[in-house]
């Protein structure tokens, strides 16, 4: 009898916790894909059969002809927004109802993961966004360009000094070192050369910080979203003690040195220190880029507010910039190298423009000349379209909202506070309704003649609305600078180790190639001097 009662209780708990939640969207009258108890629509990812990027693309295609549809991240319901006009309505026009990202980790349990710009909510996010915007003004970008350019020159010199006409490298390793050095300089004020010093602690800690592959890390990553309260109780954190202590020490020492020596550096830490010291700075709107046309909401001018920033607050912001720059930017570079290697005609045309620019500037790359280059902008834009830095982005309902029906098969969707919406970037970027032959790498999509035909919100590699990526211009410039120097000095060619076509690592949160990004750098015999 006791066993029967126990089995009944367990069966009820299983139904209540694992089966009942899978009916959330059906009750709302929203189409949903077939979820499994507990796993939802994530079974393939958990058992290493699908990457997160592929999951998002599949989920986007679950509901053909629908403006939205429901999927489940384990037991957490996520409303996928498929319609561009609806996305604009929700994430731009009615942004005040969807101001936050999902809870990730609690501030008490994991202050560095929960206290950064991505995780902050409400007024704290607005104040921090306003403060950090000053780090990416035109003048600051020009200063950062000097650091990037020097880092890229060191990167290329390292391989030029290698013996032989062909140097085979694994680009993921190489580009994370370049990204590491750029971020170390521009965010932390630390000069680094990870090619000459491959085992430096900053790089090794960076790799550890951004490792979100493997079964345990995937569960930890998604678990922080799905059950943040449980993670708080169990004191599970995204970053281990050694990672947190390392970056705290780096930032604390840097702040102490600057304040004692009265040193001003053109980096993000200095921007945050100015905010803490009450220095006010007018932040201008973002300059017009190819991402405009209403695709990104321009930020109005605002004055940086004095904030009671602690050193931990500053560390958290530096870490999120590091996390984004180290992994996402290097991924874009890797897929860019892959596409250039297998599309020789694109690489040759890019090299022609680079050589012309190099000659016209007496063998030097300048910030102004890089901005004037049209074809490299087209190439980078197409890389970001086919291989966006992140497959999508979420928003949390912060005020009750109703999506009104537009078609006969729709019902009013009443969203309550805490509900989660998802904007599937990769779905839009690879939708044949917006791009003919979307898997073809074709920079001409972004020529002056063609780019105006791209529908609004069909090209959104850095997200939409006020919570779009704050470092868009920084990331684009970082990719352009390294491609400039690489293509000027080498031809990127496939080798026997190259994986063509690329197959994504099925257990990785961030997109990566199974078997790595192995390609050759073939030294050019007719270099431009």
WOKA-V793549 format. One record per pair of residues at least 12 apart in sequence whose ideal C-beta (glycine too) atoms are under 8 Angstrom apart, sorted by the first residue. I is the first residue (numbers start at 1). GAP is how many residues later the second one is. D is the distance in whole Angstrom. If there is no record, write none. Layout:
# WOKA-V793549
[[I;GAP;D] [I;GAP;D]]
This chain:
# WOKA-V793549
[[14;23;7] [17;21;8] [17;58;7] [18;19;4] [18;20;4] [18;57;7] [19;18;5] [21;51;7] [21;54;4] [21;55;8] [21;56;7] [22;13;4] [22;14;8] [22;15;6] [22;18;7] [22;50;6] [22;53;7] [24;46;7] [24;48;8] [24;53;4] [25;44;8] [25;45;3] [25;52;6] [25;54;8] [28;42;8] [28;383;8] [28;385;6] [28;386;7] [29;381;8] [29;382;4] [29;384;7] [30;38;7] [30;39;7] [30;40;5] [30;49;7] [30;383;6] [31;32;5] [31;35;6] [31;38;5] [31;39;7] [32;37;7] [32;38;4] [32;39;7] [32;40;8] [33;26;7] [33;29;4] [33;30;8] [33;36;7] [33;37;7] [33;38;5] [35;36;8] [35;37;4] [38;36;6] [38;37;6] [39;35;6] [40;31;7] [40;32;3] [40;33;6] [40;34;5] [40;35;6] [40;36;7] [41;14;7] [41;18;7] [41;30;5] [41;31;5] [41;32;7] [42;13;7] [42;30;8] [42;31;6] [42;32;6] [42;180;7] [44;462;8] [45;173;7] [45;461;8] [45;462;7] [46;169;8] [46;172;7] [46;173;8] [48;167;8] [48;458;5] [48;459;4] [49;457;6] [50;456;6] [51;453;4] [51;454;6] [51;455;5] [51;456;8] [51;457;6] [51;460;6] [52;339;6] [52;456;7] [52;457;5] [52;458;8] [52;459;8] [53;338;4] [53;373;6] [53;451;6] [53;458;4] [54;450;6] [54;452;8] [55;336;8] [56;335;4] [56;336;5] [56;366;8] [56;368;5] [56;369;8] [56;370;5] [56;371;7] [57;334;7] [57;367;7] [57;369;5] [57;370;6] [57;373;6] [59;12;5] [59;21;6] [59;365;7] [59;368;8] [60;20;7] [60;22;6] [60;364;4] [60;366;7] [60;367;3] [60;368;8] [60;371;8] [61;366;7] [62;18;8] [63;17;7] [63;19;7] [66;16;6] [67;14;8] [67;15;6] [67;16;4] [67;19;5] [67;339;7] [67;340;8] [67;343;7] [68;12;6] [68;13;5] [68;14;6] [68;15;7] [68;18;7] [68;335;7] [68;345;7] [69;13;7] [71;351;8] [73;149;6] [73;152;7] [73;153;6] [74;148;7] [74;152;5] [75;151;7] [76;149;7] [76;150;5] [76;344;7] [77;342;7] [77;343;7] [78;316;7] [78;342;5] [78;343;7] [78;344;5] [79;334;8] [79;336;8] [79;340;7] [79;341;7] [79;342;5] [79;343;7] [80;342;5] [80;344;6] [80;347;8] [81;340;6] [81;341;7] [81;342;6] [81;343;8] [82;342;7] [82;345;7] [84;344;7] [84;371;6] [84;372;7] [84;373;4] [84;374;6] [85;372;8] [86;317;7] [87;336;6] [87;370;6] [87;377;6] [88;206;8] [88;368;7] [88;369;6] [88;376;7] [90;305;7] [90;311;8] [90;313;8] [90;331;7] [91;304;6] [91;332;7] [91;373;5] [91;374;4] [91;376;8] [92;205;5] [92;372;6] [92;373;5] [92;374;8] [94;307;7] [95;202;8] [95;370;5] [95;371;6] [95;372;8] [96;302;8] [96;303;7] [97;300;6] [97;301;6] [97;302;4] [97;303;8] [97;304;5] [98;297;4] [98;298;7] [98;299;6] [98;300;6] [98;303;8] [98;323;7] [99;22;7] [99;23;7] [99;26;7] [99;296;8] [99;299;5] [99;367;8] [99;368;7] [100;21;4] [100;22;7] [100;25;7] [100;295;7] [100;296;5] [100;298;6] [101;17;6] [101;18;7] [101;20;8] [101;292;8] [101;293;6] [101;294;7] [101;295;7] [101;366;7] [102;123;5] [102;292;6] [102;294;6] [102;318;6] [103;121;8] [103;122;7] [103;125;4] [103;293;8] [104;15;5] [104;120;5] [104;121;6] [104;124;7] [104;134;7] [105;14;8] [105;119;5] [105;123;7] [105;126;6] [105;127;8] [105;131;8] [105;132;6] [105;133;6] [106;122;6] [106;125;7] [106;126;4] [108;124;7] [109;122;7] [109;123;5] [109;126;6] [109;127;7] [109;128;6] [110;127;4] [110;128;6] [110;129;7] [111;201;6] [111;205;7] [112;127;6] [112;132;5] [112;135;7] [112;200;7] [112;203;6] [112;204;5] [112;207;6] [113;111;8] [113;124;7] [113;125;4] [113;126;6] [113;203;8] [115;197;7] [115;198;6] [115;201;4] [116;200;4] [116;201;6] [116;203;6] [116;204;4] [117;12;6] [117;15;6] [117;200;6] [117;203;6] [117;353;7] [118;202;5] [121;277;8] [122;276;8] [125;342;8] [127;178;5] [127;180;6] [128;179;7] [128;189;7] [129;170;8] [129;337;8] [129;341;7] [130;153;7] [130;172;5] [130;173;8] [130;174;6] [130;175;6] [131;140;7] [131;141;7] [131;144;4] [131;173;5] [131;174;7] [131;176;6] [132;136;7] [132;139;7] [132;140;8] [132;185;6] [132;338;6] [133;150;4] [133;166;6] [133;169;8] [133;171;8] [133;337;7] [134;137;5] [134;140;8] [134;147;5] [134;149;5] [134;170;6] [135;132;8] [135;133;5] [135;136;4] [136;334;6] [136;335;6] [136;337;6] [136;338;6] [137;146;7] [137;147;6] [138;146;7] [138;149;6] [140;126;6] [140;131;8] [141;226;7] [141;332;6] [141;333;7] [141;336;7] [142;225;5] [143;123;4] [144;42;5] [144;122;7] [144;123;8] [144;330;7] [144;333;7] [145;222;4] [145;225;7] [145;332;6] [145;336;7] [146;221;8] [147;35;7] [147;38;4] [147;39;6] [148;34;5] [148;38;8] [148;329;7] [148;330;6] [148;333;5] [149;216;6] [149;332;6] [151;27;6] [151;30;5] [151;31;5] [151;34;7] [151;42;8] [152;26;7] [152;329;5] [152;330;5] [152;332;7] [152;333;4] [153;332;6] [154;27;8] [154;39;6] [154;41;6] [154;42;8] [155;19;8] [155;22;8] [155;23;5] [155;40;6] [155;327;7] [155;330;7] [156;329;5] [156;330;6] [156;332;8] [156;333;5] [156;334;8] [158;37;4] [158;38;7] [159;330;8] [159;331;7] [159;362;5] [160;329;6] [160;363;7] [165;357;6] [165;358;5] [166;327;8] [166;329;8] [166;354;5] [166;355;7] [166;356;5] [166;357;7] [167;353;7] [167;354;5] [167;356;8] [168;327;5] [168;329;7] [168;350;7] [168;351;7] [168;352;5] [168;353;8] [169;349;7] [169;350;7] [169;351;8] [169;352;6] [170;346;5] [170;347;6] [170;348;5] [171;162;7] [171;163;5] [171;166;5] [171;167;8] [171;345;8] [171;346;4] [171;347;8] [171;348;6] [172;158;7] [172;159;8] [172;162;5] [172;340;7] [172;341;7] [172;344;6] [172;345;5] [173;343;8] [174;21;8] [175;155;4] [175;158;4] [175;159;6] [175;162;8] [175;307;7] [176;27;8] [176;30;7] [176;31;7] [176;150;6] [176;151;7] [176;154;4] [177;17;4] [177;18;6] [177;21;7] [177;26;6] [178;16;8] [178;17;8] [178;152;7] [178;155;8] [178;304;6] [179;146;5] [179;147;5] [179;148;8] [179;150;5] [179;151;4] [179;154;8] [179;299;7] [180;12;7] [180;14;5] [180;22;7] [180;23;5] [180;26;5] [180;146;6] [181;12;6] [181;13;5] [182;143;7] [182;296;6] [183;23;8] [183;138;6] [183;139;5] [183;142;4] [183;143;6] [184;18;6] [185;82;7] [186;81;5] [186;82;7] [186;288;8] [187;80;6] [187;81;5] [187;82;7] [187;131;5] [187;134;5] [187;135;6] [187;138;7] [188;62;6] [188;63;7] [188;66;6] [188;79;7] [188;81;7] [188;130;6] [188;134;8] [189;65;6] [189;69;8] [189;76;5] [189;78;5] [189;80;6] [189;81;8] [190;12;7] [190;60;7] [190;64;7] [201;45;7] [202;48;8] [205;37;8] [205;38;6] [205;41;5] [205;42;8] [206;116;7] [206;120;5] [207;119;8] [208;32;8] [208;35;6] [209;30;7] [209;34;5] [209;38;8] [209;110;7] [209;113;7] [209;114;6] [209;117;7] [210;113;6] [210;116;5] [210;117;4] [210;300;8] [212;296;7] [212;297;4] [212;298;6] [213;292;7] [213;294;6] [213;295;5] [213;296;7] [213;297;8] [213;299;8] [214;293;6] [215;292;7] [217;292;8] [218;289;6] [218;291;7] [220;16;7] [220;18;7] [221;17;8] [221;288;6] [223;13;7] [224;12;8] [224;14;6] [239;80;8] [247;68;5] [247;71;7] [247;72;6] [247;75;8] [248;63;7] [248;64;7] [248;67;5] [251;18;7] [251;60;6] [251;63;6] [251;64;4] [251;67;6] [252;59;5] [252;63;8] [254;15;6] [255;14;7] [255;18;7] [255;56;6] [255;59;7] [258;12;7] [258;15;7] [259;14;8] [268;49;7] [268;50;6] [268;53;6] [269;45;6] [269;49;6] [272;37;6] [272;41;8] [272;42;5] [272;45;6] [273;41;7] [274;30;7] [275;29;5] [275;30;7] [275;31;7] [275;32;5] [275;34;6] [276;30;8] [276;31;6] [276;32;8] [276;33;4] [276;38;8] [278;28;4] [279;25;8] [280;23;5] [280;24;6] [280;26;8] [281;22;7] [281;23;5] [282;19;6] [282;21;6] [283;16;7] [283;18;6] [283;19;6] [283;20;7] [283;21;6] [284;17;6] [285;13;5] [285;14;6] [285;15;7] [285;16;6] [286;12;5] [286;13;6] [286;186;8] [286;187;7] [287;186;7] [289;183;7] [289;184;7] [289;187;7] [290;87;6] [290;91;6] [290;156;6] [290;161;7] [291;168;7] [291;169;8] [291;170;8] [291;171;7] [291;181;7] [293;159;8] [293;161;8] [293;163;6] [294;162;5] [294;163;8] [295;161;6] [295;162;6] [295;164;6] [295;165;6] [295;169;7] [296;164;8] [296;166;7] [296;168;7] [296;169;8] [296;172;5] [296;176;7] [297;167;7] [297;168;5] [297;169;6] [297;171;7] [299;167;7] [321;150;7] [324;65;8] [324;145;8] [324;147;7] [324;151;8] [325;146;8] [325;149;8] [325;150;7] [325;153;7] [327;183;5] [328;61;4] [328;62;6] [328;147;8] [328;182;7] [329;60;7] [329;146;5] [329;149;6] [329;150;7] [331;56;7] [331;58;7] [331;179;6] [331;180;6] [331;181;7] [332;51;6] [332;52;7] [332;55;6] [332;57;6] [332;143;7] [332;147;6] [333;146;6] [333;149;6] [333;150;8] [334;178;8] [334;179;7] [334;183;5] [335;48;6] [335;51;7] [335;52;4] [335;167;8] [335;176;8] [336;43;7] [336;44;7] [336;47;4] [336;51;8] [336;143;7] [336;147;6] [337;149;8] [337;155;5] [337;180;6] [337;182;6] [338;164;6] [338;175;7] [338;179;6] [338;181;7] [339;43;8] [339;44;6] [339;47;7] [339;48;8] [339;102;5] [340;39;8] [340;143;8] [340;147;7] [340;152;5] [341;151;5] [341;152;6] [341;153;5] [341;157;7] [341;178;5] [342;99;8] [342;152;7] [342;158;6] [343;98;5] [346;33;7] [346;95;7] [346;97;6] [347;140;7] [347;144;7] [347;145;6] [349;26;6] [350;25;6] [350;26;6] [350;29;6] [350;133;7] [350;137;6] [351;136;5] [351;137;7] [351;140;8] [353;20;6] [353;21;7] [353;22;4] [353;23;6] [354;19;8] [354;22;7] [354;130;6] [354;133;5] [354;134;5] [355;133;7] [355;173;5] [357;12;5] [357;13;8] [357;15;8] [357;16;6] [357;127;8] [358;130;6] [358;170;5] [359;169;6] [363;165;7] [363;166;6] [365;116;7] [365;119;6] [365;120;8] [370;107;7] [370;110;6] [370;111;7] [370;114;7] [373;107;8] [374;74;7] [375;68;7] [376;104;5] [376;107;7] [376;108;7] [377;69;7] [377;103;8] [378;65;4] [378;66;7] [378;67;8] [378;68;4] [378;69;6] [379;64;5] [379;104;7] [380;96;6] [380;99;5] [380;100;6] [380;103;7] [381;62;7] [381;64;8] [381;65;4] [381;78;8] [382;59;6] [382;60;6] [382;61;4] [382;63;6] [382;64;6] [383;96;7] [384;77;4] [384;92;8] [385;44;5] [385;50;7] [385;60;7] [385;74;6] [385;76;7] [386;43;7] [386;44;7] [386;52;8] [386;53;7] [386;55;6] [387;124;7] [388;37;5] [388;38;6] [388;41;6] [388;73;4] [389;72;6] [389;73;7] [389;80;8] [389;86;7] [390;35;7] [390;73;8] [390;120;8] [391;33;7] [391;34;6] [391;35;4] [391;120;7] [392;30;6] [392;31;6] [392;32;4] [392;33;5] [392;34;7] [392;35;8] [393;29;7] [393;30;5] [393;32;7] [393;70;5] [393;71;8] [393;74;8] [394;26;6] [394;27;7] [394;28;5] [394;29;7] [395;25;7] [395;26;5] [395;27;8] [395;28;7] [395;72;7] [396;22;7] [396;23;7] [396;24;6] [396;25;8] [397;18;5] [397;19;7] [397;20;6] [397;21;6] [397;22;4] [397;23;8] [397;24;7] [398;19;6] [399;18;7] [400;14;7] [400;15;7] [400;16;6] [400;17;6] [401;14;5] [402;12;5] [402;13;7] [403;12;7] [423;37;8] [423;40;7] [423;41;6] [425;35;6] [425;36;7] [425;38;7] [428;29;7] [428;30;5] [428;31;8] [428;32;6] [429;29;8] [429;30;7] [429;31;8] [429;32;7] [431;27;7] [434;20;7] [434;21;6] [434;24;4] [435;19;8] [435;23;8] [462;13;7] [486;35;7] [488;39;8] [488;40;7] [489;34;7] [489;35;7] [489;38;7] [490;31;4] [490;32;6] [490;33;6] [490;34;6] [491;30;8] [491;31;4] [491;33;6] [492;27;6] [492;28;7] [492;29;6] [492;30;8] [493;26;7] [493;27;5] [493;28;8] [493;29;5] [494;25;6] [494;26;7] [495;23;6] [495;24;6] [495;25;5] [497;18;8] [497;19;8] [497;21;4] [498;20;5] [498;21;6] [499;14;6] [499;15;7] [499;16;4] [499;17;7] [499;18;8] [499;19;7] [502;12;8] [503;12;8]]
